[in-house]
Amino acid sequence: MTARPEGAAPSAPPPGTVVTATDGAAAGDWREAVRTAASALVGAGAAGGGYPEACVRVVEENGPYIVLAKGLALVHARPEEGGLAVGVGVTRLAAPVAFGHPDNDPVDLLLAFCTPGPDAHVGTLSGLARALSGGLAERLRAASGEDELASILKEALPNA
């Protein structure tokens, strides 16, 4: 890993971001929803086998802060908890689940991401924030299936 000069902006995610899409996933509760979303990144080779449980622990330890907007959760854990590559996945649930967020429950759309290091983590998070402010969640909800979900996510992330 190359050190970033102090004060320099974090780099954007490296080219070749792994993108996954899961549509109509069944989840009985938020833990199952988080595991499903993070497991797609494991299946794609972007995260190690322990990553889904690390993502569950994030919510158990910190509360439902990952529920960023109405119906949307940003599933993640620290890079050292299993990030092998830059990966971003969308999971659209068959039925929404509650996370316990006072304003933004229930969740029907989960964006999961993983990165191999802190610079890519910040860059990926920044890219997702820009995409979400540009209407990404609405476009994903309107998608006709997994192929369109993946296409929309790739278009929204410049390095995917």
C-alpha positions in Angstrom: 0.0 0.0 0.0 1.3 3.4 -0.9 1.2 6.0 1.8 -0.9 9.1 1.1 0.8 12.4 1.8 -0.7 14.2 4.8 -3.6 16.4 3.9 -4.0 14.8 0.4 -7.5 13.7 -0.6 -8.2 10.0 -0.5 -7.9 8.3 -3.8 -11.0 7.0 -5.7 -11.7 3.3 -5.7 -9.3 1.5 -8.0 -10.6 0.4 -11.4 -12.2 -3.0 -11.4 -14.7 -2.6 -8.6 -16.6 -5.9 -8.2 -20.3 -5.2 -8.5 -23.0 -7.6 -7.4 -26.8 -7.5 -7.6 -29.4 -9.6 -5.8 -33.1 -9.1 -6.4 -36.1 -10.4 -4.4 -34.0 -11.7 -1.5 -35.9 -13.1 1.5 -34.9 -12.0 4.9 -36.7 -12.6 8.2 -35.0 -9.8 10.0 -32.2 -7.2 9.7 -29.4 -9.7 10.6 -30.4 -12.0 7.8 -30.7 -9.0 5.4 -27.2 -7.8 6.3 -25.8 -11.3 5.9 -27.4 -11.8 2.5 -26.1 -8.4 1.2 -22.6 -9.0 2.5 -22.5 -12.7 1.4 -22.9 -11.6 -2.2 -19.5 -9.8 -1.9 -18.0 -13.0 -0.4 -19.5 -15.0 -3.3 -17.9 -12.6 -5.8 -14.5 -12.9 -4.2 -14.3 -9.3 -2.9 -14.7 -10.2 0.8 -13.6 -13.0 3.1 -15.9 -15.5 4.7 -16.1 -13.6 8.0 -17.3 -10.4 6.4 -21.0 -10.9 6.7 -20.8 -11.5 10.5 -18.5 -8.5 10.8 -21.2 -6.4 9.1 -23.8 -7.7 11.6 -21.5 -6.8 14.5 -21.3 -3.2 13.2 -25.0 -2.8 13.7 -25.1 -4.8 17.0 -22.3 -2.6 18.5 -23.3 0.8 17.0 -27.0 0.7 16.4 -28.9 1.2 13.1 -26.8 4.2 11.9 -26.2 2.3 8.6 -29.9 3.0 7.7 -29.0 6.3 6.0 -32.3 7.2 4.3 -35.9 5.9 4.1 -35.7 2.2 3.3 -31.9 2.2 2.6 -29.1 0.6 4.6 -25.3 0.9 3.8 -23.9 -2.5 4.9 -20.1 -2.5 5.7 -17.4 -3.3 8.1 -13.8 -2.2 8.5 -11.4 -3.2 5.7 -9.4 -5.4 8.0 -12.5 -7.5 8.8 -12.4 -9.2 5.4 -12.2 -6.8 2.5 -10.1 -8.4 -0.2 -11.0 -6.1 -3.1 -13.2 -3.1 -3.7 -16.7 -4.5 -4.0 -20.1 -2.9 -4.0 -23.4 -4.8 -4.1 -27.1 -4.0 -4.2 -29.6 -6.3 -2.5 -33.3 -5.6 -3.0 -35.5 -7.4 -0.5 -38.7 -9.2 -1.3 -40.2 -7.6 1.8 -38.8 -4.8 3.9 -37.3 -5.5 7.4 -36.9 -3.3 10.4 -33.5 -2.3 11.8 -34.8 -0.3 14.7 -34.1 3.1 13.1 -36.6 5.7 14.4 -37.1 7.5 11.1 -35.9 5.4 8.2 -37.4 1.9 8.8 -38.3 -0.4 7.2 -35.5 -1.2 4.8 -36.0 -2.7 1.4 -32.7 -1.8 -0.3 -29.2 -2.6 1.0 -26.0 -1.4 -0.5 -23.1 -3.4 0.8 -19.4 -2.5 0.2 -16.0 -3.8 1.1 -12.5 -2.6 0.5 -9.0 -3.9 1.1 -7.7 -0.7 2.8 -8.7 2.6 4.4 -8.1 4.8 1.3 -10.3 2.7 -0.9 -12.9 2.6 1.9 -13.1 6.4 2.0 -13.1 6.7 -1.8 -15.8 4.0 -2.2 -18.0 5.6 0.5 -17.6 9.0 -1.1 -18.6 7.6 -4.5 -21.6 5.9 -3.0 -22.6 9.2 -1.2 -22.4 11.1 -4.5 -24.4 8.4 -6.3 -27.1 8.4 -3.6 -27.5 12.1 -3.6 -28.0 11.8 -7.4 -31.0 9.5 -7.1 -29.3 6.1 -7.1 -31.8 4.5 -4.6 -34.8 5.6 -6.7 -33.2 4.2 -9.8 -32.4 0.9 -8.1 -35.9 0.6 -6.8 -37.3 1.1 -10.3 -35.0 -1.6 -11.8 -36.7 -4.5 -13.5 -34.4 -7.2 -12.2 -30.8 -8.2 -11.2 -29.3 -7.4 -14.6 -30.7 -3.8 -14.5 -29.8 -3.5 -10.8 -26.1 -4.3 -11.7 -26.1 -2.0 -14.7 -27.5 0.9 -12.7 -24.9 0.4 -10.0 -22.1 0.1 -12.5 -23.2 3.3 -14.2 -23.3 5.1 -10.8 -19.8 4.1 -9.8 -17.2 5.6 -12.1 -14.6 2.8 -11.5 -16.9 -0.2 -11.7 
